[in-house]
């Protein structure tokens, strides 16, 4: 569609220079889409290779001759995997980076904006498809202003001078021009005739701005009166249809002033999530494997006094790790989670591929791990670890001499029922993931899926084994617990 219908008629990254009588303005597109592009969810992160980074670096160098540079792309920088020096370093000379993909995170983050250390703004925008969000940007004497808007909500108002302090960058903008400006400047749009543009600063009505040409409205002011501290400007626009639009923001002219973007917005936009996912995934798997190996070789402590939760947990881990069936099953499961293919199927329509924790092989290409690590974290936290905990609990009951039927009569139901129910729900989630796998990647993926379909079968077998394992294999532990209880 881009090649056929867009003005550019090309795919990939590109550099467009808009030329005016007062200077040039560069627009650089960052195309980090995967090639080939796998199906959801493994297309969540974008990737730039060395050749693409070299191409973008050349464009960034070319743009240094422009008054301003705007970068734009689908993925926020936090979801782009890029080699050194990194995508943020490449765009450090840009005034702003415009992106989508995360949009408003399902309404959880209506405003998702932040600023890089070098002063480059990163501005997410709500989606057009479902929510009809769009953005107007304007350069006013090389000061960038913008407004994020809902389609067909009128009048539209954008204050370009004085600009918002929060979205200012002394590195990229001549902010001193605000102090020496002669007029407040506003862009106002409406299908109907605009009848009034009222301007307020700190709640005081300064007057009505008058139209210069097109959407531009101005009002004389004395910026020296507002040269200290923060001040709030508000503009109210009314059109002939009776509709009213308002916009306001804080502005300031002192260099030592400071405003910060929302903490969570900055975390979401400025954290390299793929690095965090890799580290977390590695730590979680390492912790579970370490627990297994350590308790396998540690000498089991003698039970003393009334055992608490920590003692019983430690005891159950000893039993679990020293029972070959469970030790080797879960150890191999965790090693396979790191090394083995999770499934084989149609990662792209008509093309077979294999998904690993460290990446995806498809169409003769290797796409390094990104979303795969997130999926791996969810798998570990919501199935592998709970499964081990559940098996440890069941084995502890066996050590107390219970069978499946007897534990239902003797163990408190307030404990037993929630534990079993939690495991049933997690197993149901695992079964649903098998269904999702079949629907998304084909029937072959359903059958060739060790981490989904095969794991459901392994889980059922291990749970069955805990309750049917001969008591003779627990004789030592049963005897120790009975002796402890009688003492």
C-alpha positions as CSV (number, residue, x, y, z in Angstrom):
1,X,0.0,0.0,0.0
2,X,2.8,2.4,0.8
3,X,4.5,1.7,-2.5
4,X,1.2,2.0,-4.4
5,X,-0.6,4.9,-2.7
6,X,1.8,7.0,-0.8
7,X,3.4,10.2,-2.1
8,X,6.8,8.6,-1.6
9,X,6.2,5.3,-3.4
10,X,9.1,3.6,-1.7
11,X,9.7,1.4,1.4
12,X,12.5,1.6,3.8
13,X,14.0,4.6,5.6
14,X,14.3,7.9,3.7
15,X,15.2,11.6,4.1
16,X,12.8,14.3,2.9
17,X,14.0,18.0,2.9
18,X,11.3,20.7,3.0
19,X,12.8,23.9,1.5
20,X,11.5,27.4,2.4
21,X,12.8,30.9,1.9
22,X,13.9,31.0,5.5
23,X,15.7,27.6,5.6
24,X,15.4,23.9,5.2
25,X,13.6,21.4,7.4
26,X,14.5,17.7,7.4
27,X,12.2,14.8,7.9
28,X,13.8,11.3,8.4
29,X,11.8,8.2,8.4
30,X,13.1,5.2,10.5
31,X,11.9,1.9,9.0
32,X,12.6,-0.7,11.7
33,X,10.0,-3.2,10.6
34,X,11.1,-6.8,10.5
35,X,12.1,-8.4,7.2
36,X,10.7,-10.9,6.9
37,X,7.9,-10.0,9.2
38,X,6.6,-12.7,11.5
39,X,3.0,-12.8,12.9
40,X,2.0,-11.6,16.3
41,X,3.4,-11.3,18.9
42,X,6.9,-11.8,17.5
43,X,6.7,-8.5,15.4
44,X,6.3,-6.4,18.5
45,X,9.9,-5.1,18.5
46,X,11.6,-3.5,15.5
47,X,15.1,-4.2,14.4
48,X,17.8,-2.2,12.6
49,X,20.9,-3.9,11.2
50,X,24.3,-2.4,10.6
51,X,23.5,-1.4,7.0
52,X,20.3,0.3,8.0
53,X,22.2,2.2,10.9
54,X,24.9,3.3,8.4
55,X,22.1,4.6,6.0
56,X,20.4,6.5,8.9
57,X,23.7,7.9,10.1
58,X,24.3,9.3,6.6
59,X,20.9,10.9,6.6
60,X,21.5,12.4,10.1
61,X,24.7,14.0,8.8
62,X,22.9,15.4,5.8
63,X,20.2,16.9,8.0
64,X,22.8,18.9,10.0
65,X,22.5,21.6,7.4
66,X,18.8,22.1,8.0
67,X,17.2,24.5,10.5
68,X,15.5,21.5,12.3
69,X,15.2,17.8,11.9
70,X,12.2,15.7,12.7
71,X,12.5,11.9,12.8
72,X,9.5,9.6,12.6
73,X,8.8,5.9,12.6
74,X,6.3,3.3,13.7
75,X,8.3,2.0,16.7
76,X,9.2,4.0,19.8
77,X,13.0,3.9,20.5
78,X,12.4,1.6,23.5
79,X,11.1,-1.1,21.2
80,X,13.8,-0.8,18.5
81,X,16.8,-3.2,18.6
82,X,19.8,-1.4,17.2
83,X,23.6,-2.0,17.2
84,X,26.0,0.5,18.7
85,X,25.9,3.5,19.0
86,X,22.1,3.0,19.2
87,X,19.1,4.7,17.5
88,X,18.8,7.4,20.2
89,X,22.4,8.5,19.6
90,X,21.8,8.7,15.8
91,X,18.8,11.0,16.2
92,X,20.4,13.2,18.9
93,X,20.6,16.1,16.5
94,X,16.8,15.9,15.9
95,X,14.3,18.2,17.6
96,X,11.7,15.5,17.9
97,X,11.0,11.8,17.1
98,X,7.4,11.0,16.3
99,X,6.1,7.4,16.7
100,X,3.1,5.2,17.2
101,X,2.9,1.4,18.0
102,X,2.2,1.8,21.7
103,X,-0.2,4.7,21.1
104,X,-2.1,5.2,24.4
105,X,-1.5,1.6,25.7
106,X,-5.2,0.9,25.5
107,X,-6.1,4.1,27.3
108,X,-3.8,3.5,30.2
109,X,-1.4,6.3,29.1
110,X,-3.4,9.0,27.3
111,X,-0.3,11.1,27.0
112,X,2.9,9.2,26.2
113,X,5.6,11.8,25.7
114,X,9.2,12.1,27.0
115,X,12.6,13.6,26.2
116,X,16.0,12.0,25.5
117,X,19.0,13.2,27.5
118,X,20.2,15.2,24.5
119,X,17.0,17.1,24.4
120,X,15.2,15.2,21.5
121,X,11.5,14.9,22.2
122,X,9.9,11.5,21.8
123,X,6.2,11.8,21.1
124,X,3.8,8.9,20.9
125,X,0.4,9.5,19.3
126,X,-2.9,7.8,19.8
127,X,-4.0,5.6,16.9
128,X,-6.0,6.9,13.9
129,X,-7.7,3.6,13.0
130,X,-9.9,3.2,16.2
131,X,-9.6,6.5,18.0
132,X,-9.1,9.0,15.2
133,X,-6.2,10.8,16.8
134,X,-3.9,13.1,14.8
135,X,-1.3,15.8,15.4
136,X,-0.6,19.3,14.2
137,X,3.0,20.5,14.4
138,X,4.3,24.0,13.7
139,X,7.6,25.8,13.7
140,X,7.3,29.4,14.8
141,X,10.6,31.2,14.4
142,X,12.2,27.8,14.8
143,X,10.3,27.0,18.0
144,X,8.5,23.7,17.7
145,X,4.9,23.4,19.0
146,X,2.3,20.7,18.5
147,X,-1.2,19.6,19.5
148,X,-2.6,16.1,19.7
149,X,-6.2,16.2,18.7
150,X,-9.4,14.2,18.1
151,X,-10.7,14.2,14.5
152,X,-13.8,16.5,14.0
153,X,-13.5,18.2,17.3
154,X,-13.5,21.9,16.6
155,X,-12.2,24.6,17.0
156,X,-8.6,23.4,16.9
157,X,-6.1,25.6,18.9
158,X,-2.3,25.6,18.9
159,X,-0.3,28.2,20.8
160,X,3.0,28.7,19.1
161,X,4.4,31.6,21.1
162,X,5.1,31.4,24.0
163,X,5.7,27.7,23.6
164,X,5.3,25.1,26.3
165,X,8.2,25.0,28.7
166,X,7.9,21.2,29.2
167,X,8.4,20.6,25.5
168,X,11.3,23.0,25.1
169,X,14.9,22.2,24.3
170,X,17.7,24.7,24.7
171,X,19.9,22.4,22.7
172,X,17.8,22.5,19.5
173,X,15.7,25.7,19.8
174,X,16.4,29.4,20.1
175,X,14.3,29.8,23.2
176,X,15.5,33.4,23.8
177,X,13.3,34.4,20.9
178,X,10.3,34.2,23.3
179,X,11.7,36.9,25.6
180,X,12.2,39.3,22.6
181,X,9.0,38.5,20.8
182,X,6.4,41.2,20.2
183,X,3.2,39.1,19.9
184,X,1.5,36.0,21.3
185,X,0.8,33.8,18.3
186,X,-1.9,31.3,17.9
187,X,-3.1,28.9,15.1
188,X,-6.9,28.4,15.2
189,X,-8.8,26.2,12.7
190,X,-12.6,25.6,12.3
191,X,-15.0,24.8,9.4
192,X,-17.0,27.7,10.7
193,X,-15.9,31.3,10.9
194,X,-13.9,32.0,14.1
195,X,-15.5,34.9,16.0
196,X,-13.2,35.3,19.0
197,X,-9.8,34.2,20.2
198,X,-9.4,35.2,23.9
199,X,-6.0,35.1,25.6
200,X,-5.4,34.7,29.3
201,X,-2.1,34.6,31.3
202,X,-2.2,33.6,34.9
203,X,-6.0,34.0,34.8
204,X,-5.9,37.6,33.6
205,X,-7.6,38.4,30.3
206,X,-5.0,40.1,28.1
207,X,-7.4,40.7,25.2
208,X,-8.6,39.2,22.0
209,X,-6.1,38.1,19.3
210,X,-6.8,39.3,15.8
211,X,-6.4,37.4,12.6
212,X,-3.3,38.1,10.4
213,X,-3.9,35.6,7.6
214,X,-5.3,32.1,7.4
215,X,-5.3,30.4,10.8
216,X,-2.8,32.8,12.3
217,X,-4.0,35.0,15.2
218,X,-1.8,37.4,17.2
219,X,-1.9,39.6,20.2
220,X,0.7,42.2,21.3
221,X,2.3,41.5,24.7
222,X,5.2,42.4,26.9
223,X,7.2,39.2,27.6
224,X,9.4,41.0,30.1
225,X,6.5,41.1,32.4
226,X,6.6,37.3,32.6
227,X,10.4,36.8,32.5
228,X,10.6,35.2,36.0
229,X,9.2,31.9,37.0
230,X,6.4,29.9,35.4
231,X,3.3,31.4,34.0
232,X,0.2,29.8,32.5
233,X,-1.3,30.9,29.2
234,X,-4.8,29.9,28.2
235,X,-6.5,30.5,24.8
236,X,-10.3,30.1,24.3
237,X,-11.5,30.1,20.7
238,X,-15.2,30.3,19.7
239,X,-16.6,29.8,16.2
240,X,-19.8,30.9,14.5
241,X,-21.4,27.5,15.3
242,X,-21.1,28.1,19.0
243,X,-18.3,25.6,19.5
244,X,-15.5,26.4,21.9
245,X,-12.0,25.1,21.9
246,X,-9.4,25.8,24.7
247,X,-5.7,25.1,25.1
248,X,-3.2,26.1,27.7
249,X,0.3,25.3,29.0
250,X,3.0,26.5,31.3
251,X,5.8,28.7,29.9
252,X,8.9,30.2,31.3
253,X,11.9,32.1,30.1
254,X,14.6,31.5,32.8
255,X,17.2,28.8,32.1
256,X,17.3,27.5,35.6
257,X,13.7,26.4,35.6
258,X,12.8,22.7,35.5
259,X,9.8,20.6,34.6
260,X,9.8,16.8,34.3
261,X,7.8,14.5,32.1
262,X,5.6,11.9,33.7
263,X,7.7,9.2,35.3
264,X,5.9,6.2,33.7
265,X,5.9,7.8,30.3
266,X,9.7,8.2,30.5
267,X,10.1,4.6,31.7
268,X,8.0,3.3,28.9
269,X,9.7,5.4,26.2
270,X,13.3,5.5,27.3
271,X,13.9,2.0,28.7
272,X,15.5,-0.5,26.3
273,X,12.8,-3.1,27.0
274,X,14.4,-5.8,25.0
275,X,17.6,-5.6,27.1
276,X,15.5,-5.7,30.3
277,X,13.6,-8.7,29.0
278,X,16.8,-10.6,28.2
279,X,18.2,-10.0,31.6
280,X,15.0,-10.9,33.5
281,X,14.4,-14.0,31.4
282,X,18.0,-15.2,32.1
283,X,17.7,-14.4,35.8
284,X,14.4,-16.3,36.2
285,X,15.6,-19.4,34.5
286,X,19.0,-19.3,36.3
287,X,17.2,-18.9,39.7
288,X,15.0,-22.0,39.1
289,X,17.9,-24.1,37.8
290,X,20.1,-23.0,40.7
291,X,17.4,-24.0,43.2
292,X,17.2,-27.4,41.7
293,X,20.9,-28.1,41.6
294,X,21.7,-26.6,45.0
295,X,18.9,-28.5,46.8
296,X,19.9,-31.6,44.9
297,X,23.4,-31.6,46.5
298,X,22.7,-29.9,49.8
299,X,22.3,-32.2,52.8
300,X,18.8,-32.3,54.0
301,X,18.5,-30.6,57.5
302,X,16.8,-32.4,60.4
303,X,13.4,-31.2,61.4
304,X,13.4,-29.4,64.7
305,X,10.5,-27.8,66.6
306,X,7.3,-26.8,64.9
307,X,8.3,-26.2,61.2
308,X,7.2,-22.9,59.7
309,X,6.4,-22.1,56.1
310,X,10.1,-21.4,55.2
311,X,11.2,-24.8,56.7
312,X,8.4,-26.7,55.0
313,X,9.3,-25.0,51.7
314,X,12.9,-25.9,52.0
315,X,12.0,-29.5,53.0
316,X,9.7,-29.9,50.0
317,X,12.5,-28.6,47.6
318,X,14.8,-31.2,49.1
319,X,12.3,-33.9,48.4
320,X,11.6,-32.6,44.9
321,X,15.2,-32.2,43.9
322,X,16.3,-35.6,45.3
323,X,13.5,-37.5,43.5
324,X,15.0,-38.3,40.0
325,X,11.7,-38.2,38.1
326,X,10.9,-34.6,39.1
327,X,14.4,-33.3,39.2
328,X,15.4,-34.3,35.7
329,X,12.0,-33.5,34.2
330,X,12.0,-29.9,35.5
331,X,15.8,-29.4,34.9
332,X,15.4,-30.5,31.3
333,X,12.3,-28.3,30.9
334,X,14.2,-25.2,32.0
335,X,17.2,-26.0,29.8
336,X,14.9,-26.6,26.9
337,X,13.2,-23.3,27.5
338,X,16.5,-21.6,26.9
339,X,17.9,-23.8,24.1
340,X,15.2,-25.7,22.3
341,X,12.7,-24.6,19.6
342,X,9.4,-23.7,21.3
343,X,7.4,-24.5,18.2
344,X,7.7,-25.0,14.4
345,X,5.0,-23.5,12.2
346,X,4.0,-20.9,9.7
347,X,5.6,-17.8,11.3
348,X,4.8,-16.1,8.0
349,X,1.9,-17.2,5.7
350,X,3.3,-19.9,3.4
351,X,6.7,-19.9,5.1
352,X,7.8,-22.3,7.9
353,X,9.9,-21.2,10.7
354,X,11.1,-22.1,14.2
355,X,10.8,-20.0,17.4
356,X,13.5,-20.1,20.1
357,X,14.0,-18.0,23.2
358,X,16.9,-16.2,21.5
359,X,15.2,-15.5,18.2
360,X,13.2,-16.7,15.2
361,X,14.4,-18.5,12.1
362,X,12.1,-17.9,9.2
363,X,12.3,-17.4,5.4
364,X,16.1,-18.1,5.5
365,X,16.7,-15.3,8.0
366,X,17.3,-15.1,11.7
367,X,15.5,-12.4,13.7
368,X,17.2,-11.9,17.0
369,X,15.2,-12.4,20.2
370,X,13.1,-9.6,21.5
371,X,9.4,-10.4,22.2
372,X,10.5,-14.0,22.5
373,X,12.2,-13.1,25.9
374,X,8.9,-11.5,27.1
375,X,7.0,-14.6,26.1
376,X,9.6,-16.7,27.9
377,X,9.3,-14.5,31.1
378,X,5.5,-15.1,31.1
379,X,6.0,-18.8,30.6
380,X,8.4,-19.0,33.5
381,X,6.4,-16.9,35.9
382,X,3.0,-18.2,35.1
383,X,3.7,-21.8,34.4
384,X,7.2,-23.3,34.9
385,X,7.7,-21.9,38.4
386,X,4.1,-22.4,39.6
387,X,4.3,-26.0,38.3
388,X,7.4,-26.7,40.3
389,X,5.9,-25.1,43.4
390,X,2.7,-27.1,43.0
391,X,4.6,-30.4,42.6
392,X,6.7,-29.6,45.7
393,X,3.4,-29.0,47.7
394,X,1.9,-32.3,46.5
395,X,5.1,-34.2,47.3
396,X,5.1,-32.7,50.8
397,X,1.6,-34.0,51.3
398,X,2.8,-37.4,50.2
399,X,5.6,-37.2,52.8
400,X,2.9,-36.7,55.4
401,X,1.5,-40.0,54.3
402,X,-1.5,-38.7,52.3
403,X,-2.8,-40.0,49.0
404,X,-4.9,-37.8,46.7
405,X,-8.2,-38.9,48.3
406,X,-7.0,-38.7,51.9
407,X,-5.5,-35.3,51.6
408,X,-8.9,-33.9,50.5
409,X,-10.3,-35.1,53.9
410,X,-7.4,-34.1,56.1
411,X,-5.9,-31.0,54.6
412,X,-7.7,-27.7,55.3
413,X,-9.9,-26.9,52.3
414,X,-9.1,-23.2,52.6
415,X,-5.6,-24.2,51.6
416,X,-6.1,-27.2,49.3
417,X,-8.9,-25.8,47.2
418,X,-7.2,-22.5,46.2
419,X,-3.9,-24.3,45.4
420,X,-5.5,-26.9,43.2
421,X,-7.8,-24.2,41.6
422,X,-4.7,-22.0,40.8
423,X,-3.0,-24.9,39.1
424,X,-6.1,-25.7,37.1
425,X,-6.4,-22.1,35.9
426,X,-2.7,-22.0,35.0
427,X,-3.1,-25.3,33.1
428,X,-6.1,-23.9,31.3
429,X,-4.1,-20.9,30.3
430,X,-1.4,-23.2,28.9
431,X,-4.1,-25.2,27.0
432,X,-5.5,-21.9,25.6
433,X,-2.0,-20.9,24.4
434,X,-2.0,-24.2,22.4
435,X,-5.3,-23.2,20.8
436,X,-3.9,-19.7,20.1
437,X,-0.8,-21.3,18.6
438,X,-2.9,-23.4,16.2
439,X,-5.1,-20.5,15.2
440,X,-2.1,-18.2,14.5
441,X,0.7,-20.5,13.2
442,X,-1.2,-23.5,11.8
443,X,-2.0,-27.1,12.9
444,X,1.6,-28.2,12.4
445,X,2.7,-25.7,15.1
446,X,0.2,-27.2,17.5
447,X,1.7,-30.7,17.2
448,X,5.3,-29.5,16.9
449,X,5.2,-27.4,20.0
450,X,7.3,-28.8,22.9
451,X,6.8,-25.6,25.0
452,X,3.0,-25.6,24.6
453,X,1.2,-28.9,23.6
454,X,3.9,-31.3,24.7
455,X,4.3,-29.4,28.0
456,X,0.6,-29.9,28.8
457,X,1.1,-33.6,28.4
458,X,4.3,-33.5,30.6
459,X,2.4,-31.5,33.3
460,X,-0.4,-34.0,33.4
461,X,2.1,-36.9,33.6
462,X,4.1,-35.2,36.4
463,X,1.0,-34.4,38.5
464,X,-0.3,-38.0,38.1
465,X,3.2,-39.2,39.1
466,X,3.2,-37.3,42.4
467,X,0.1,-39.0,43.6
468,X,0.9,-42.5,42.2
469,X,4.5,-42.7,43.1
470,X,5.1,-45.7,45.4
471,X,5.3,-44.7,49.1
472,X,8.5,-46.7,49.4
473,X,10.3,-43.9,47.5
474,X,9.3,-41.5,50.2
475,X,9.9,-43.9,53.1
476,X,12.8,-41.9,54.5
477,X,10.9,-38.6,54.5
478,X,7.6,-40.2,55.8
479,X,9.5,-41.8,58.7
480,X,11.3,-38.5,59.5
481,X,8.1,-36.5,59.6
482,X,6.3,-39.1,61.7
483,X,9.2,-39.2,64.2
484,X,9.3,-35.5,64.3
485,X,5.5,-35.3,65.0
486,X,5.7,-37.9,67.7
487,X,8.6,-36.3,69.5
